[in-house]
């Protein structure tokens, strides 16, 4: 299965992936013209704050299999494209009931007016892995725009294996810098533990 793989440790939080995604899903496919379009195009990937300070994470649809959003959609607006194994949304059938957003485990579904919906009304939207670009042999827009390789496109097993090997090398390199000396606990903690051991000895003798 080919998909977009996220390397969060590489993300700079620049937001270039968001801009590229919005432009790719605009009517004009042009940055300057997309700004004045109505409805204004929105990205399908969102750079959010990471758990650690000064880190960020590009959050997007994982195209789960089985996908909870497909099961929850009452109108059948969400389906799976079999050739590329991508979960897609039919904006003409979406009734914005938000059932898909409720069951999505990654909180990646948003609602905005889209040109492909009747009267450009609001509809559910999420990453479609740039299916049209894939058919042309191009990379997804977010991957092409990312300059620090935080986003990669390819076979999920190969990308995960490479990431695991990279992490292993980093951990081994870091472990070589750790000193051999064992630091003692602060004196007040040592005293507290000694008191605890004394209490246990007294209880065992009684």
C-alpha positions in Angstrom: 0.0 0.0 0.0 1.4 3.4 -1.0 0.7 6.3 1.2 2.1 9.5 2.7 4.4 8.6 5.6 5.0 11.3 8.3 8.4 11.7 10.0 7.4 14.1 12.8 10.9 14.6 14.1 11.8 16.3 10.8 8.9 18.7 10.7 9.7 22.4 11.0 6.1 23.6 11.2 6.6 25.8 8.1 3.1 25.0 6.7 4.3 24.6 3.1 2.4 21.3 2.9 -0.8 23.1 3.8 -0.4 25.7 1.2 0.5 23.2 -1.5 -2.5 21.1 -0.6 -4.9 24.0 -0.7 -3.6 25.1 -4.1 -3.8 21.5 -5.5 -7.5 21.3 -4.4 -8.3 24.8 -5.8 -10.2 25.3 -9.0 -7.3 27.2 -10.7 -4.4 25.1 -9.3 -2.6 28.5 -9.0 -1.6 30.1 -5.8 -2.3 33.7 -6.8 -5.7 32.9 -8.3 -6.7 30.5 -5.5 -6.6 33.3 -3.0 -9.5 35.1 -4.7 -11.5 32.0 -5.5 -15.0 31.5 -4.0 -15.3 29.3 -2.1 -11.7 29.6 -0.9 -9.8 26.3 -1.1 -8.7 24.7 2.2 -5.9 22.2 2.9 -6.5 18.6 3.7 -3.4 18.4 5.9 -3.0 20.4 9.1 0.3 21.1 10.9 -0.4 21.0 14.6 1.7 21.4 17.7 3.7 18.4 18.9 3.8 17.0 22.4 7.3 18.3 23.1 8.2 22.0 23.1 9.1 23.5 19.7 7.8 20.5 17.8 5.1 20.1 15.2 3.2 17.3 13.5 1.6 17.2 10.0 -1.8 15.5 10.7 -3.6 13.9 7.8 -6.0 11.0 6.9 -4.5 7.5 7.3 -7.0 5.9 5.0 -7.8 3.2 7.6 -8.8 -0.2 6.5 -11.5 -0.8 7.8 -12.3 2.8 7.9 -14.7 3.9 10.7 -15.9 6.9 8.6 -17.1 4.7 5.8 -19.2 2.6 8.2 -20.6 5.7 10.0 -21.6 7.7 6.8 -25.4 7.3 6.5 -25.6 8.4 2.8 -22.7 6.4 1.4 -20.8 9.6 0.6 -17.5 8.0 1.8 -16.1 5.1 -0.1 -12.7 3.4 -0.9 -11.0 3.6 -4.3 -9.8 0.1 -4.8 -6.8 0.6 -7.1 -4.9 3.0 -4.8 -6.7 1.9 -1.5 -7.7 5.5 -0.8 -10.7 6.7 1.2 -12.6 9.4 -0.8 -15.6 11.7 0.0 -18.3 12.4 -2.6 -19.2 16.1 -1.8 -22.5 15.8 -3.7 -23.8 13.1 -1.3 -22.4 14.5 1.9 -25.1 16.0 4.2 -22.6 17.4 6.8 -24.0 15.3 9.6 -20.5 15.0 11.1 -20.8 11.3 11.9 -17.5 10.7 10.1 -15.7 13.3 12.2 -17.1 11.9 15.4 -15.7 8.4 14.7 -12.4 9.4 13.1 -9.7 8.4 15.5 -7.2 11.0 14.2 -9.5 14.1 14.0 -8.6 14.8 10.4 -12.1 15.5 8.9 -13.1 19.2 8.5 -16.1 21.0 7.0 -15.8 23.8 4.5 -17.7 25.1 1.4 -16.3 23.3 -1.6 -16.8 24.1 -5.3 -17.7 20.4 -6.2 -20.7 20.4 -3.8 -24.2 21.6 -5.0 -24.4 25.4 -4.6 -20.8 25.3 -3.1 -22.2 24.3 0.2 -20.2 23.0 3.1 -19.0 19.4 2.9 -16.7 17.0 4.7 -13.2 17.1 3.4 -10.0 15.2 4.1 -6.8 14.0 2.4 -7.4 12.1 -0.8 -3.7 11.3 -1.2 -3.8 13.5 -4.3 -5.3 10.7 -6.4 -5.3 12.8 -9.6 -1.6 13.5 -9.2 -0.9 9.8 -8.6 -2.6 8.9 -11.8 -0.3 11.3 -13.6 2.8 9.8 -11.9 3.4 12.7 -9.6 3.9 12.9 -5.9 1.2 14.2 -3.6 1.4 18.0 -3.4 2.3 18.0 0.3 5.2 15.6 -0.2 6.5 17.6 -3.2 6.3 20.8 -1.2 8.1 19.5 2.0 11.7 20.5 1.9 12.9 18.6 5.0 11.5 15.1 4.1 9.0 15.2 7.0 6.5 13.8 4.4 7.5 10.9 2.2 5.4 8.9 -0.3 5.8 5.2 -1.0 5.1 1.7 0.3 4.2 1.9 4.0 6.2 -1.1 5.0 9.4 0.1 3.3 9.0 3.6 4.8 8.3 2.3 8.3 11.4 0.0 8.0 13.6 2.8 7.0 12.3 5.0 9.8 12.9 2.2 12.3 16.5 1.8 11.1 17.1 5.5 11.3 15.8 5.7 14.9 18.0 2.7 15.9 21.1 4.5 14.6 20.1 7.7 16.5 19.6 5.8 19.8 22.9 3.9 19.4 24.8 7.1 18.7 23.2 8.8 21.7 23.9 5.9 24.0 27.6 6.3 23.3 27.6 9.8 24.8 26.1 8.7 28.2 28.6 8.7 31.0 29.4 5.5 33.0 29.2 7.1 36.4 26.0 6.5 38.5 24.7 9.6 40.2 23.5 9.1 43.8 20.0 10.2 44.8 19.8 13.5 46.7 20.5 13.2 50.4 16.9 13.8 51.6 15.6 11.0 49.3 18.2 8.6 50.5 17.1 9.4 54.1 13.5 8.9 53.2 14.3 5.5 51.7 16.4 4.5 54.7 13.4 5.4 57.0 11.1 3.2 54.8 13.5 0.3 55.1 13.6 0.7 58.8 9.8 0.7 59.1 9.7 -2.5 57.0 12.3 -4.2 59.3 10.3 -3.2 62.5 7.1 -4.5 61.0 8.7 -7.8 60.1 10.1 -8.3 63.6 6.8 -7.6 65.3 
